[in-house]
Amino acid sequence: MARSVGGEGDSYDDAAAESMNSFYKKGLIDFYGGWKGVMDVTIATMEWVAWYNSERLRS
């Protein structure tokens, strides 16, 4: 994930983190649900990050 426009700790930096967290939750955690344990979420998160960094469509 590229650094936001703002500097560390300012509102722009927080907005980018909040946006990414929301995208992650909607796209993975809420969409699939039914997790059996922490390891399931950990593995799914690693797969999601790999997809996000290399395969997703970018505008």
N, CA, C and O atoms as a DFTB+ gen file, in Angstrom:
236 C
 N C O
     1  1       0.839      -1.154       0.000
     2  2       0.000       0.000       0.000
     3  2       0.891       1.226       0.000
     4  3       1.812       1.328       0.810
     5  1       0.627       2.142      -0.889
     6  2       1.427       3.360      -0.989
     7  2       1.067       4.327       0.138
     8  3      -0.069       4.369       0.610
     9  1       2.042       5.080       0.541
    10  2       1.823       6.074       1.597
    11  2       0.834       7.126       1.107
    12  3       0.833       7.488      -0.069
    13  1       0.002       7.609       2.007
    14  2      -0.993       8.625       1.666
    15  2      -0.339       9.976       1.412
    16  3       0.872      10.137       1.569
    17  1      -1.164      10.947       1.014
    18  2      -0.687      12.293       0.714
    19  2      -0.138      12.978       1.946
    20  3       0.854      13.703       1.862
    21  1      -0.763      12.761       3.081
    22  2      -0.364      13.450       4.306
    23  2       0.858      12.836       4.965
    24  3       1.393      11.822       4.516
    25  1       1.272      13.469       6.023
    26  2       2.395      12.975       6.800
    27  2       1.928      12.023       7.888
    28  3       0.732      11.770       8.033
    29  1       2.866      11.505       8.640
    30  2       2.523      10.564       9.711
    31  2       1.649      11.221      10.761
    32  3       1.930      12.324      11.231
    33  1       0.573      10.515      11.123
    34  2      -0.262      10.958      12.217
    35  2      -1.283      12.034      11.902
    36  3      -2.081      12.380      12.774
    37  1      -1.293      12.581      10.684
    38  2      -2.301      13.598      10.401
    39  2      -3.580      12.973       9.844
    40  3      -3.649      11.759       9.653
    41  1      -4.578      13.792       9.588
    42  2      -5.887      13.278       9.199
    43  2      -5.855      12.541       7.864
    44  3      -6.624      11.598       7.674
    45  1      -4.993      12.940       6.940
    46  2      -4.924      12.244       5.657
    47  2      -4.408      10.825       5.844
    48  3      -4.910       9.896       5.211
    49  1      -3.424      10.651       6.694
    50  2      -2.868       9.334       6.964
    51  2      -3.924       8.438       7.601
    52  3      -4.036       7.268       7.233
    53  1      -4.698       8.960       8.545
    54  2      -5.747       8.192       9.198
    55  2      -6.843       7.805       8.210
    56  3      -7.373       6.697       8.284
    57  1      -7.185       8.691       7.297
    58  2      -8.235       8.427       6.315
    59  2      -7.841       7.274       5.391
    60  3      -8.681       6.441       5.052
    61  1      -6.594       7.222       4.989
    62  2      -6.145       6.136       4.118
    63  2      -6.207       4.800       4.855
    64  3      -6.628       3.795       4.282
    65  1      -5.798       4.783       6.097
    66  2      -5.846       3.557       6.889
    67  2      -7.283       3.110       7.124
    68  3      -7.584       1.921       7.026
    69  1      -8.165       4.042       7.431
    70  2      -9.576       3.719       7.651
    71  2     -10.203       3.163       6.376
    72  3     -10.979       2.209       6.435
    73  1      -9.880       3.738       5.245
    74  2     -10.417       3.285       3.970
    75  2      -9.953       1.862       3.658
    76  3     -10.750       1.024       3.236
    77  1      -8.676       1.595       3.864
    78  2      -8.140       0.255       3.610
    79  2      -8.773      -0.766       4.547
    80  3      -9.123      -1.863       4.112
    81  1      -8.925      -0.432       5.805
    82  2      -9.521      -1.334       6.780
    83  2     -10.973      -1.641       6.415
    84  3     -11.411      -2.786       6.527
    85  1     -11.707      -0.640       5.987
    86  2     -13.099      -0.831       5.576
    87  2     -13.188      -1.733       4.356
    88  3     -14.040      -2.619       4.299
    89  1     -12.318      -1.514       3.386
    90  2     -12.285      -2.331       2.174
    91  2     -11.981      -3.792       2.512
    92  3     -12.601      -4.703       1.962
    93  1     -11.029      -4.009       3.414
    94  2     -10.653      -5.350       3.859
    95  2     -11.828      -6.045       4.556
    96  3     -12.123      -7.207       4.277
    97  1     -12.486      -5.333       5.453
    98  2     -13.598      -5.918       6.196
    99  2     -14.761      -6.273       5.285
   100  3     -15.324      -7.362       5.401
   101  1     -15.128      -5.378       4.384
   102  2     -16.245      -5.642       3.472
   103  2     -15.894      -6.722       2.461
   104  3     -16.718      -7.584       2.157
   105  1     -14.687      -6.677       1.945
   106  2     -14.281      -7.586       0.880
   107  2     -13.923      -8.978       1.331
   108  3     -13.970      -9.908       0.526
   109  1     -13.570      -9.154       2.571
   110  2     -13.142     -10.472       3.042
   111  2     -13.901     -10.910       4.283
   112  3     -14.602     -11.921       4.244
   113  1     -13.785     -10.198       5.350
   114  2     -14.332     -10.633       6.639
   115  2     -15.851     -10.750       6.603
   116  3     -16.393     -11.799       6.950
   117  1     -16.546      -9.695       6.191
   118  2     -18.009      -9.720       6.171
   119  2     -18.552     -10.567       5.025
   120  3     -19.573     -11.238       5.176
   121  1     -17.873     -10.538       3.878
   122  2     -18.369     -11.237       2.698
   123  2     -18.369     -12.754       2.883
   124  3     -19.344     -13.422       2.540
   125  1     -17.282     -13.297       3.424
   126  2     -17.183     -14.750       3.577
   127  2     -17.729     -15.239       4.916
   128  3     -18.478     -16.215       4.958
   129  1     -17.368     -14.582       5.991
   130  2     -17.884     -14.949       7.317
   131  2     -17.715     -16.420       7.648
   132  3     -17.008     -17.144       6.947
   133  1     -18.366     -16.862       8.721
   134  2     -18.322     -18.262       9.113
   135  2     -16.939     -18.794       9.440
   136  3     -16.647     -19.962       9.185
   137  1     -16.091     -17.953      10.001
   138  2     -14.722     -18.358      10.310
   139  2     -14.723     -19.359      11.450
   140  3     -15.472     -19.200      12.414
   141  1     -13.898     -20.383      11.352
   142  2     -13.804     -21.419      12.384
   143  2     -12.780     -21.083      13.454
   144  3     -12.844     -21.611      14.564
   145  1     -11.841     -20.213      13.130
   146  2     -10.819     -19.855      14.106
   147  2      -9.897     -18.780      13.571
   148  3     -10.033     -18.320      12.437
   149  1      -8.964     -18.395      14.409
   150  2      -8.012     -17.337      14.057
   151  2      -7.157     -17.747      12.866
   152  3      -6.849     -16.912      12.015
   153  1      -6.768     -19.014      12.790
   154  2      -5.916     -19.465      11.692
   155  2      -6.625     -19.331      10.346
   156  3      -5.989     -18.997       9.346
   157  1      -7.935     -19.586      10.307
   158  2      -8.695     -19.399       9.064
   159  2      -8.647     -17.951       8.606
   160  3      -8.448     -17.676       7.423
   161  1      -8.829     -17.025       9.539
   162  2      -8.797     -15.600       9.213
   163  2      -7.387     -15.188       8.792
   164  3      -7.229     -14.398       7.861
   165  1      -6.375     -15.706       9.458
   166  2      -4.990     -15.366       9.132
   167  2      -4.641     -15.805       7.715
   168  3      -4.068     -15.026       6.952
   169  1      -4.972     -17.017       7.360
   170  2      -4.673     -17.534       6.021
   171  2      -5.455     -16.759       4.966
   172  3      -4.903     -16.387       3.930
   173  1      -6.738     -16.515       5.225
   174  2      -7.549     -15.755       4.275
   175  2      -7.011     -14.337       4.106
   176  3      -7.039     -13.794       3.002
   177  1      -6.524     -13.736       5.186
   178  2      -5.954     -12.391       5.117
   179  2      -4.691     -12.383       4.265
   180  3      -4.502     -11.479       3.451
   181  1      -3.834     -13.368       4.440
   182  2      -2.613     -13.438       3.623
   183  2      -2.961     -13.599       2.141
   184  3      -2.328     -12.981       1.285
   185  1      -3.955     -14.417       1.839
   186  2      -4.388     -14.589       0.456
   187  2      -4.988     -13.298      -0.095
   188  3      -4.757     -12.947      -1.252
   189  1      -5.762     -12.588       0.738
   190  2      -6.379     -11.334       0.308
   191  2      -5.310     -10.283       0.028
   192  3      -5.410      -9.552      -0.957
   193  1      -4.298     -10.197       0.872
   194  2      -3.216      -9.226       0.666
   195  2      -2.465      -9.543      -0.625
   196  3      -2.128      -8.631      -1.379
   197  1      -2.200     -10.812      -0.888
   198  2      -1.533     -11.199      -2.138
   199  2      -2.388     -10.792      -3.337
   200  3      -1.871     -10.264      -4.322
   201  1      -3.705     -11.041      -3.251
   202  2      -4.611     -10.630      -4.331
   203  2      -4.599      -9.114      -4.488
   204  3      -4.498      -8.604      -5.604
   205  1      -4.702      -8.400      -3.383
   206  2      -4.760      -6.936      -3.412
   207  2      -3.510      -6.346      -4.054
   208  3      -3.592      -5.391      -4.827
   209  1      -2.360      -6.914      -3.731
   210  2      -1.095      -6.373      -4.224
   211  2      -0.755      -6.778      -5.645
   212  3       0.041      -6.100      -6.294
   213  1      -1.333      -7.871      -6.155
   214  2      -0.869      -8.334      -7.462
   215  2      -1.952      -8.580      -8.499
   216  3      -1.657      -8.515      -9.692
   217  1      -3.182      -8.856      -8.109
   218  2      -4.176      -9.287      -9.087
   219  2      -5.384      -8.373      -9.253
   220  3      -6.042      -8.428     -10.292
   221  1      -5.693      -7.557      -8.295
   222  2      -6.935      -6.763      -8.375
   223  2      -6.861      -5.757      -9.518
   224  3      -5.780      -5.336      -9.932
   225  1      -8.035      -5.386     -10.015
   226  2      -8.109      -4.369     -11.054
   227  2      -7.855      -3.004     -10.449
   228  3      -8.381      -2.681      -9.383
   229  1      -7.070      -2.221     -11.112
   230  2      -6.768      -0.871     -10.622
   231  2      -7.331       0.151     -11.596
   232  3      -7.396      -0.095     -12.801
   233  1      -7.731       1.277     -11.077
   234  2      -8.264       2.316     -11.958
   235  2      -7.171       3.254     -12.420
   236  3      -7.439       4.192     -13.170
